[in-house]
Amino acid sequence: MQPFTSHTGLVVALDRENVDTDQIIPKQFLKRIERTGYGDFLFNDWRYQAAGKPNPSFILNAGKYAGATILVAGKNFGCGSSREHAVWALRDYGFRVILAPSFADIFATNSAKNGLLLVTLEQPRIADLMLRATSAPCHLTVNLEDCTIVSPDGFSATFIIDPFTRTSLLQGLDEIGMTLQHEAEITEYEHKKASPHGEA
């Protein structure tokens, strides 16, 4: 997956709690076998009205948020089913970072495997970011190397992330990729195990 070290992007605020995976990517779009192409259907039931007409009241349809890559959301984001397609849809749309007071566990695991950084901040900090993002164009720089978030207009925060997840994102490696870093040792072990005397 694409390594994540630092990202600067436009922020869009989705002021909703308990956004579940069926809202992120409705079940009728899960027939694709690729991981790409889901971005067009992200938040489909909120983004579009009948006959596919964009819903003017939904935040992502506002022109000023075109190209947003950082999403600020309410608590328990990504709850519901375990579908990995929800993360694929968010990544395919262009999001690299999601900030919220809390995330569903399975969604968090799927995000880490797909290069999507989830940052947990206290509710007052999230409320502050939502206000900034809705009042004027808000850009944030999220740095995973030193776990900081800053903005040109004075917002500043630090965050805590699981060390294994942080390393995986920084190196752009999922569990399989991390394991393959030790391929030589694994091969040596397998040779020893196959030897009748336990020697290579």
Backbone torsions as a table, in degrees:
resi	resn	phi	psi	omega
1	MET	NA	166.0	-178.8
2	GLN	-69.0	124.2	179.1
3	PRO	-61.7	150.8	177.1
4	PHE	-122.9	117.4	174.4
5	THR	-116.3	-56.7	177.8
6	SER	-147.4	143.1	-179.7
7	HIS	-140.6	133.8	174.0
8	THR	-115.6	128.8	-177.8
9	GLY	-159.2	169.3	177.3
10	LEU	-77.1	139.4	-177.0
11	VAL	-100.4	138.2	171.2
12	VAL	-125.9	138.1	-175.6
13	ALA	-104.0	124.0	174.3
14	LEU	-108.6	92.8	-172.5
15	ASP	-81.9	67.3	178.6
16	ARG	-140.0	142.7	177.4
17	GLU	-101.1	159.3	175.9
18	ASN	54.8	42.4	176.3
19	VAL	-72.4	113.7	-175.0
20	ASP	-94.6	169.5	-174.0
21	THR	-67.3	-24.6	177.4
22	ASP	-73.2	-26.4	174.5
23	GLN	-78.9	-34.5	178.7
24	ILE	-66.3	-46.7	176.8
25	ILE	-144.8	101.6	-178.2
26	PRO	-57.8	152.0	-171.3
27	LYS	-61.0	-25.9	-177.5
28	GLN	-69.0	-10.3	-178.8
29	PHE	-104.6	14.4	-175.9
30	LEU	-93.5	13.1	-176.6
31	LYS	-84.4	-13.6	179.5
32	ARG	-68.7	147.8	178.6
33	ILE	-101.2	-11.4	177.1
34	GLU	-87.8	166.9	175.7
35	ARG	-92.6	-4.0	-177.8
36	THR	-106.0	164.3	176.4
37	GLY	91.5	-2.0	-178.0
38	TYR	-83.9	-17.6	-177.1
39	GLY	-59.9	-31.5	179.6
40	ASP	-64.9	-20.6	-176.2
41	PHE	-110.6	7.9	178.4
42	LEU	-59.9	130.4	-179.0
43	PHE	51.8	38.3	-171.5
44	ASN	-52.3	-46.0	-174.9
45	ASP	-70.1	-18.6	176.6
46	TRP	-95.1	-33.8	-176.0
47	ARG	-75.8	-28.7	-171.4
48	TYR	-125.9	145.8	173.5
49	GLN	-95.1	-165.4	178.9
50	ALA	-60.5	145.7	178.8
51	ALA	63.8	21.2	174.2
52	GLY	77.7	13.5	179.5
53	LYS	-76.2	130.5	179.8
54	PRO	-57.3	136.8	177.8
55	ASN	-81.7	111.9	-175.6
56	PRO	-65.4	-17.7	-177.8
57	SER	-88.6	-7.8	-179.2
58	PHE	-88.0	135.2	-169.3
59	ILE	-56.6	-38.5	-177.1
60	LEU	-70.1	-15.1	179.0
61	ASN	-88.2	-3.1	176.8
62	ALA	-76.4	127.6	-176.0
63	GLY	-56.2	-32.2	-176.5
64	LYS	-68.9	-13.1	178.4
65	TYR	-103.6	9.2	178.1
66	ALA	-59.5	130.5	179.7
67	GLY	85.4	7.4	178.8
68	ALA	-61.3	138.0	-179.0
69	THR	-123.9	-1.6	178.1
70	ILE	-125.2	123.7	-178.0
71	LEU	-109.4	130.3	174.1
72	VAL	-109.3	126.5	-173.3
73	ALA	-135.9	173.0	179.0
74	GLY	-80.6	-179.1	-174.7
75	LYS	-66.2	156.7	176.0
76	ASN	60.4	38.9	179.4
77	PHE	-68.7	137.6	177.0
78	GLY	85.1	19.8	178.5
79	CYS	-73.5	177.9	179.4
80	GLY	99.0	-140.6	-174.9
81	SER	-72.9	170.7	-176.1
82	SER	-90.7	9.5	-173.6
83	ARG	-56.4	122.9	178.7
84	GLU	-71.5	-18.5	-179.7
85	HIS	-57.3	-27.4	179.6
86	ALA	-62.3	-43.1	177.4
87	VAL	-68.5	-40.5	178.6
88	TRP	-58.9	-40.2	-178.9
89	ALA	-66.3	-43.1	179.2
90	LEU	-64.2	-42.7	178.8
91	ARG	-68.2	-41.2	-178.4
92	ASP	-66.6	-31.7	176.6
93	TYR	-67.9	-31.8	178.4
94	GLY	129.4	-0.5	-178.9
95	PHE	-74.5	135.0	175.6
96	ARG	-111.9	-23.8	-176.5
97	VAL	-138.0	139.9	170.7
98	ILE	-127.2	130.7	178.0
99	LEU	-114.9	133.3	-179.1
100	ALA	-160.2	164.0	177.1
101	PRO	-68.3	-28.2	179.5
102	SER	-162.7	158.4	-179.7
103	PHE	-132.8	152.4	173.3
104	ALA	-68.7	142.8	-172.9
105	ASP	-61.1	-48.3	-177.1
106	ILE	-66.2	-39.3	177.2
107	PHE	-61.0	-40.4	179.5
108	ALA	-63.4	-41.4	178.7
109	THR	-63.7	-45.6	179.6
110	ASN	-63.4	-36.2	180.0
111	SER	-64.3	-44.7	-179.1
112	ALA	-61.3	-33.1	-179.0
113	LYS	-75.4	-13.6	-174.7
114	ASN	-120.7	15.0	174.1
115	GLY	76.4	19.9	177.7
116	LEU	-101.3	116.7	-177.4
117	LEU	-83.5	124.0	174.2
118	LEU	-104.4	129.1	-179.7
119	VAL	-120.7	123.9	178.0
120	THR	-95.8	123.6	176.5
121	LEU	-127.3	155.8	177.7
122	GLU	-64.1	152.0	-175.3
123	GLN	-52.7	-42.9	179.3
124	PRO	-60.7	-35.7	178.9
125	ARG	-69.8	-38.4	176.7
126	ILE	-64.7	-43.5	178.5
127	ALA	-61.1	-39.2	177.7
128	ASP	-62.2	-45.9	-179.6
129	LEU	-65.4	-38.5	178.7
130	MET	-63.2	-41.2	178.9
131	LEU	-64.3	-43.9	179.2
132	ARG	-62.4	-42.6	-175.9
133	ALA	-69.5	-29.4	-179.3
134	THR	-90.4	-16.9	-178.8
135	SER	-86.1	-34.2	-177.4
136	ALA	-162.1	162.9	176.9
137	PRO	-55.3	127.5	-176.4
138	CYS	-122.0	124.9	176.5
139	HIS	-116.7	137.8	177.9
140	LEU	-122.4	149.8	169.0
141	THR	-113.0	118.2	-179.9
142	VAL	-108.4	117.0	-175.8
143	ASN	-110.6	114.9	-178.5
144	LEU	-81.6	-20.8	-179.7
145	GLU	-67.4	-41.8	178.1
146	ASP	-113.2	7.6	175.4
147	CYS	55.7	52.8	178.3
148	THR	-125.9	156.8	174.8
149	ILE	-132.5	128.1	178.7
150	VAL	-139.3	157.2	175.7
151	SER	-134.9	156.5	179.1
152	PRO	-62.8	-23.6	-177.3
153	ASP	-94.1	13.5	170.6
154	GLY	107.4	-3.3	177.4
155	PHE	-72.6	139.4	179.6
156	SER	-150.2	135.1	178.9
157	ALA	-156.0	157.4	171.3
158	THR	-117.5	158.1	-179.5
159	PHE	-140.4	161.1	179.4
160	ILE	-112.2	138.2	179.3
161	ILE	-140.3	147.4	178.2
162	ASP	-54.9	130.5	-176.1
163	PRO	-56.9	-40.8	-179.8
164	PHE	-65.5	-43.1	178.2
165	THR	-62.5	-42.5	179.6
166	ARG	-60.6	-47.0	-180.0
167	THR	-62.9	-42.3	179.3
168	SER	-60.3	-44.3	-179.4
169	LEU	-68.6	-42.7	-180.0
170	LEU	-61.7	-38.2	-177.5
171	GLN	-91.0	-10.5	-178.8
172	GLY	69.9	37.2	-176.0
173	LEU	-126.0	134.3	170.8
174	ASP	-89.0	-170.0	-176.6
175	GLU	-60.4	-39.5	179.9
176	ILE	-65.6	-44.4	179.3
177	GLY	-62.6	-39.5	177.6
178	MET	-63.6	-40.8	179.9
179	THR	-65.1	-40.6	-177.5
180	LEU	-67.8	-14.4	174.1
181	GLN	-65.3	-19.4	-179.6
182	HIS	-109.6	28.2	-176.0
183	GLU	-59.5	-39.4	-179.1
184	ALA	-63.0	-45.1	179.1
185	GLU	-65.3	-37.7	179.2
186	ILE	-64.7	-43.9	179.5
187	THR	-62.4	-43.2	178.8
188	GLU	-61.6	-42.5	179.0
189	TYR	-62.8	-43.6	-179.3
190	GLU	-63.9	-37.6	177.9
191	HIS	-64.5	-42.5	178.8
192	LYS	-65.1	-39.5	-179.2
193	LYS	-65.7	-35.4	-179.2
194	ALA	-77.7	-19.8	-178.7
195	SER	-72.8	134.8	-178.7
196	PRO	-63.6	-22.3	-179.5
197	HIS	-105.3	5.1	179.9
198	GLY	73.0	21.1	179.7
199	GLU	-122.1	153.3	179.5
200	ALA	-70.8	NA	NA
